[in-house]
Amino acid sequence: IRISAPPERKYSTWIGGSILASLATFKKMWVSKQVRKASRLSFAD
């Protein structure tokens, strides 16, 4: 079996995330640091 993959593949997650973050529909779901601190939300749980 021979697998051929471009070297950029290690950045594909970051590229996809940056594209997603730049979408207007996704920006509506952003939570600012101030709002997160005020409501004591934790995204690490």
WOFEN-V214586 format. One record per pair of residues at least 24 apart in sequence whose ideal C-beta (glycine too) atoms are under 7 Angstrom apart, sorted by the first residue. I is the first residue (numbers start at 1). J is the second residue. D is the distance in Angstrom with one decimal. If there is no record, write none. Layout:
I|J|D, I|J|D
This chain:
none
